Structures are given as structure tokens and as C-alpha cells.
């Protein structure tokens, strides 16, 4: 997504030079958020998940180089070494995203899946039709969305989460627990504070054994324990790597004309005073466009990227949205209630509003996002919110 939006923005801004999009995948860019939701339940086809057809890229004069797996980057020669030869560049945008973390200590076995690519989504969708008992490892957004999709199809679902609270990394422990009730509401069993010790079966998963000694019979195991930035191909390139490709505030690396965007980019976000790496669809879209504009700008006119870390999740027909960061001194419910599964929670750090979480409160979340982006003072934000919601 970051690469596609960068290419589109370059053309929108009037760039008429050569643009090549290089990808290891066999298909054009697709809508990754659908993979854990509508694709799994059959309401979106593979064809509809793919954003653009070949004619679209031809019309924009974008060379889409499919099945070109990049092995290394040569900054001296200004080229990528791929499985199908070298690709030269003047400017490079690194958008290699992230790859699923593997569940250690298990042998390769049929019925064990990860979800990152379109092929992964199709494989899980097809497996749902043959697997009435599903175990999902990890209660982050991917794991929770897969579980919700499986329950929508009437499957028996258990989530195994090593942390005390689901979604803790994304929302914080307290609000992660507040969202945990959605699983119970819809018949999904959530086991917290345990992890998978082993996967058992004869060539195919039949059960999982947990660290507390219990076993769970299952026909399908979906692993969603997070991702790691895809940077192995950059080893030896000279680019600094630290939880992603290290960039400055403009998303530029120390190498002239080399940028990063999306899940793979680590940059200092001046909005929060933190170095961040976002794994969200919106972040990829915004960073891709931002990098394109900086490529075309003079060096002194390149602008820093101030992303508000906005993302959303659809689970069991409920929309969860978040903007900002979770490092807070206080979390306060400012609208609705957790028990009603309709609320807005604000995160305060010092005297600033730095985060907002909403469940089925989209309008209030968007207002909160704007306040966060404007670096609103906490008390001023409360006053502004009260006035806006009263009108």
C-alpha cells in the first residue's frame, strides 16, 4: 500500500520519469485489511481485494515488476539485486513491510497458518470450510479479527494469548481488557496468560498443548503473534537498521535519495516526541504519499511526517478505532460505557491529550484525532469536546 500510494502521488504531482514497483508477490497490490475479515467469510473475492488492474498501471506508466524478490541493495551502484536481475534507481522508496513472527518450537505441520499475504488469506478461508475447531494464537488485532470471522461462520474458536490482556501492545492493558468482553459476548473462548508449548498431530495439527499443561483439540491453528519489519535483505547495505529502516523525520535514510514508508520505517514522530514504527494501513497510505512529495521537493523544503497513528478494527460487527499513543498518566472514559460496548476513552500524558480509543463512536473518535493532531491541552480538549458534543 505504501508503495502504491507513493507511485500514484508522484504522478499526481507531475513527475514524468520512470517508476518501477518491485515486489516478490505474484499479484498487484491488494487491500490487506480485508484478509482477516471479509475475505475470510466469503463476502469479498480475491479479484475484489486487488486494488487495480493492469490497465491502471499502464495508464500511469508504472512498471509493476511482479515476482522480483529483492536479495540486496547496492548503494554504490544504485541498484537492487533481485531474483530476476538488477533494477537501477535514482531515488528509492523502501516499502517492504513486515513479516509474521513465527511460533517457535513446532515442526511444520498441515493445518498451521499465518496471515499476511493474499495467499495466506485464501488458504485460511478454504481451511475454514473443513475445520470446525479453530485455535488462534495471539489476541492482537489480526488474531481477534480472524477469531471474529471464524465465529461468524459458526466455528468453535479458542484464542490463546500469552499476555494478561488482549490488545495490550496497541491499546494498553486496561483498555485491552475492556475490549476482551467482545469475545465472550460472541462465544469465543479467550485464554489469557498462557501460551502454546507444543503442537501435536500425525502430519496435521490435531491438538495444542499449553504451558499450563492443558490441551485443546483443534483442526486449524492460526498464528497471529505480531510481525517484524522485513529488513533482512538490507544486511550489508550500510543503511542503519533498528526495529526497521532508520529514517529522519522526513522519512529519509542517511543514504541520499533513499526513503522508507509503511511498516518498515522507523522515524522520530515530532507529534509525540517518540521514535515510532507504525503497522497500520493509514500510516502506510500517508507515509507513501508524504515520501513522494519529499522526493520532488528541494532538500530545504522537505517536510517532517507527523502521523497520528490512527487505525481501526472490525470485530463481531463492532468498530474499534484508535489514534495517538498509549503512554499515558491517565485513561478516562469521556463518553458512553464499556459495559454497553459503546464508549470513548482518552489518554492523558502530562497536560496533553495524546490518545483516544473508541468502540462504536466513530464521530467522537474523529474529533479526538483532530485534537490530538493539534497537540491539544487536556483541559482545553475536554472543553472543546463538551461543546462539540452538546451542539
N, C-alpha and C positions, 0 to 999 in steps of 0.2 A: 504493500500500500504506500509506503514512504517513497519508494522508487517511482511508482506510477504517478503520484501527485507531483513529485519533483519534475518529471519529464513533461507532464501537462502544463505546469506553471512556467517552465522555460519557454514553451511555445506560446503560452498566453502573454508572456512578457515580450514577445517579438524575437526570441532567439531563433536564428535560421540555420544554425550549424548542425552537424551530425549529432544525433542522440542514439546511444545504444543502451538497451536494458539487458543485463546479463543475469541469467538465473539458472540454477540447477534443475528447476522443476520443468515438467513436460507441458504445462498449461500456462496460459496467460494469468496475470494477477486476478485473484478472486476475493470474495467477501469472507474473510476469515471468521468474523463473529457468528456467521450462520452455521459454522461447522458443528458447534456444540448445541445448537438449538434447532432451527427449522430444517436443516439438512437431515439431522438425526431422526426427526419424527416424520419425515417424508413430505413436508409442505413446501420445501424448496428443492428443486432438482439440481443436478450438477451443472447443467447448462445455465440455469438462472444464477447460480452462485458466481460464475465467471463474469467479471465486470464488462469487458469489451471484446468485440470480435476482431478478427484480423484486419477488416476494412478500417476500423477505427485507428489502429496503429499506422496503417498505410497512409491514411489521410493526414495524420500528424507527422509523417516521415520519421517515425520512431522504429528503429530496428530492434525487434524483440528476439533476442538470442536465447532460445529455449534449450534446455539440456546442455548448458555450458557450465559445468561445475568448476568453480574457481579454486585453484590449488594454492596460489600465492600471488603476492603483489610485489612488483619490481618498481620502486620509486625512481631509481636512476634511469631506467629505460622508459618510464611512464607507461607501463603496460600491466595487464592482468594475464597470468598464465592459467588457461582453462583446459578442460578435458578435450576441447576442440580447437586448440591453438591459442595464440596470443591476441589480445584485444588492446589496442593502443588508446590512450586518452590524453586530453589536455587538463580537464577537470574530472574528478571522480567523486561520486556520492556513494558511500558505503551504507547499504540498507539490508544487510544480511540477517537482521532479526535475531531470533533466539531459538534454541532447540530444547526439547523437553529433557528434564533431568531424569536419569534412569534410576529405576528401583534396584538397589544393589542386592546381591546375594541370591538371585534367582536365575535359573537357566532359561534360555529361550524356550518358549512353550506356546503352543497354539492356544488361542483364546485370551492372550495377554496383549493389550493395546495401549498405545499412547495417542494423543490427539494434538496434531499441529498442522498437518497438511490436508489438502482436499482428499487425497487417497486414504489418509487415516480416517477422515470422517465417513467416507463411503464404506470402509471396512467395518467400522463400528455400527453404522446404520444397518448393514447387511447382517452383522452378528446379532443385533437386537432381535431379529426375527427368529433366531434359533436358540436364544439364551434367556430363559425366564428368570434366572437368578443372577443378578449383577452386583459385583463389588467394585466400588470406586475408591481408589486410594488418593486421599487429598481432598479437603473441603474448601479449596480456593474457588475462584470463580469458574474455572474450567471444570473442575470436579463437580461443583454444585450444579452447574448448568447441564452437564451430562446426566447427573442423577435425576434432575427435574425432567429431562427429556425421556429418560427411561421410565419414570413413573407415569408420565403422560401416556405411554404406550402400555401401561398396566403391568410392568415388570416388577419383580421383587428386588428392592435396592437397599444395599447397605453401604454407607460411607465410613471409611476408616481414616481418622485424622490424628496425626501424632501430637499436635498442639492442643492445649486446653480449650481453645476456641477456634471455630472455623473463621476463615477470612481475616485472621488476626494481622497478618502482614499488611493487608490492604486497608483495613478499617480500624485496627487496634483491637485489643482483647475485649473490652466492654461492648463495643458495638458489633463485634463479630458474634458474641454470644446473643446479642439482641436479634441478629438475623438467623440464628440457629433454629429458632422456632418454626421457620418456614418448612424445614424438612419434616419435623414432627407433624405439622399441620397436614402434610400431604402423604403421610405413610412411609417416609424414608427413614430408615434406622441410621442414626448418627452415633458412631463410637468415637469418643474423644480421649486423647492421652494414651493411645496405643498405636502400634504400627505393625507392618507386615514382617514377620520373622521368616516365613518361607511360603512358597507356592507349591502345592502338591498336585500330582496327577500323573497319568500314564500317557505322555506325549501331548496332553491337553490339560489345561487347568481344570481341576475338579473341586479344590478347596484351598483356602488360605489359612495359615496358622499365624495367630497374632502373638505379640510379645508377652501378653498376659496368659498365654497357654491355650486360649480358646481357639476353636476352628469354625470357619464359616464355609459352607458348601456354596459353590458358585460355578456358573457356566461361562462367565465372561468377567475379566478383570481389566478395568480401565485405570491407568496410572496417570494422575494429574498432580504431581508434587512440585510443580514450578518449572521454570526454564532458566537457561544460562545463555548469555549472549554468544552468538556464533562468531568467534574471533580466532579460532584455531588456524585458519588459513592465513592470518596476518603474522604468524610467528616468523621472525627473521626479517620482517619488512622495515623495522625501525620505528614503526608507529607505537606510541605508548598505549599499553593495554592494562586496564584496571577495572574490573567489572564492566567491561565494554570497551569501545573505542574512545579514548580520552579526547575530548574536544574543549575548546574555549566556549565562551558564552554565545558566540556567533555560530556554533556547531562546526567550526573549522578545526582540523587537527593541526599539529605543528608542521606537517608537510604542506607546502604551498599547493593550493588548488585541490586539496583532498578534504572532504567533509564527511560527516556521518549523520544519519537520521533514523528515527524509529527505535525499535527495541535495543539496537546495538550501541546507541550513542549515550555516552556519559558526559554530562555537561553541567557547569555551575549555573543553577537557576537563580537569577538575582531576585526573583519574586519572593523566594523563601530563604535566600541565603544559604542554600544547600546544593551540593553536587547530587544530581539525580540521574536515574535511568528509567524511563517510562516504558511500560509494556502494554500500552493501550492503543486502540485504533485511532482515537482522536489525536493523540500525541504523534503518531506516525504520519497522519494526514497533515497536521500543522507544521511539523518539522520538515517534511518533504517540500512543501511549498516555500517555507522560510529559507531553506538552503538554496533553492533555485533562485530566489530573489537576491540572496547574498552573492551567488556566483556571478550574477550580472552587474553587481554594484562595484563601484570603486572601493578600494581597501578601507578608506576612511569613512565610507558610507555604509559598511556592513553593520547590521543591527543585531543585538543580542536577542535570543529567544527566551520569552517569558511564558512558559506553558503553565496552566493552572492544574494540570494532572487530572483532567476530567475523564471519567469513564462510567460505564453503565453495565448492568447485568439484568437479564430477564430470567426469572426462576418461578415456576409454578404460576405463571400469569401475573407475577408481581415484578414491577420495575424498581431496581435498586440503582441509585446514582450517587456518585461521589465526586467532589472537587477539592483540591488542596492537598494538605499533608496531615498525617495523624499525630505528629509530635506536638502534644498539647498539654497544657497545665489543667485544663478543664474541658469536659464534654457535657453539653447541656441540650436537653430536648426543648426546642423552642416552638414546636408545633406538633399537634397530634400526640399519639402514644404508640409505644412499641407493641403493646397488647393488641391494638387494633390493626397492626401491620400497616399503618399509615402515619408516618412521622417525619420530622426534620430535626436532625441533630447538628449542633455547631461545635467546632473545635477551637478553643482559645489558647493562644500561646502569648504570654505577656499581655499586652494591651491590644493585640491584633486578632481578628478573625482569620484563621489560617486553613480551616477545613469545614466541609459540610457534607453530611450524609442524608439521603432521602430515601424513603420507601413509599412509593406511590404518591409522591409530592413533587412532580416534575417542575411545575411553575415556580415553586418556592426554591427548589434547588438551583434553577437558572438565575434567579435573583441573587441567591447566595454566592454563586460562582462569580457574578459581576462584582459583588462587594469584595470578594477575595482578590480578584484581579486588580481592583483599585486600592488594594492594601488598606482596607477599611479598619479604623479603630473599632474595638469591640463594642463599646457603648454607643458610638455613632451608628454602627451596623445594626444594633438592636433597635434603635430609634427608627432608622430608615426602614427596617423590615416591618415594624409595627405599623408605620404609616402606609406602606405599600399594601400590606395585607388587610388593612382596615378600609381601604378605598374600594 
